[in-house]
Amino acid sequence: EPEVTQTPSHQVTQMGQEVILRCVPISNHLYFYWYRQILGQKVEFLVSFYNNEISEKSEIFDDQFSVERPDGSNFTLKIRSTKLEDSAMYFCASSSVLQNEKLFFGSGTQLSVL
Amino acid sequence: SQQGEEDPQALSIQEGENATMNCSYKTSINNLQWYRQNSGRGLVHLILIRSNEREKHSGRLRVTLDTSKKSSSLLITASRAADTASYFCATSPGITDKLIFGTGTRLQVFP
């Protein structure tokens, strides 16, 4: 069964450093998302992406965050200058055109900012 | 206000018993979905119910939706130890493609 793949599974970084989280969505999906889950808290929406542009973003997704689809298979989330409060599990998700409400999630990248 | 509050927060049952989880939300919705999350893993879509539907079944899952009360329930019948996970409701609140997740119910099924 096709799945969303995220790398790395764990990322440790120093505060102020840039990180790039990578995702390979399911190949025929056209809608892409990033969510995050701080330990013990809700899963929170960050951004949605369709047709090579951001379709919606949350208030969490400030100027420090950016997304990119650099080629036909990857979807990345960049945090320019990480803060302690960015420590969380980051989930990538994708959905198809025919069933865009049903999201397929990756296993996540656990980001730890020290 | 918070969208998507599940109760109970935690539920422990024996294999073979039924598990019922509830979700309440505050704004109008297009649909409501339930997702499952095993510890340290991503979320897996279980079932979607649209705002004009009242009940839906999928295998051992039964979901109800009451838009007048802004609530939904997920029933897992004949539970198995493998059903042990956290279960989240997620609402799609209208002309937006984002999902708003609830706080989740941690289900523990003892063999």
Interface residues (C-beta under 8 A of the other chain):
Chain A: V4 Y31 Y33 Y35 K42 V43 E44 F45 S48 Y50 S55 E56 S58 F91 A93 N100 E101 K102 L103 F104 F105 G106 S107 G108
Chain B: G4 N30 N31 Q33 Y35 G40 R41 G42 L43 V44 H45 L48 F88 A90 S92 T96 D97 K98 L99 I100 F101 G102 T103 G104
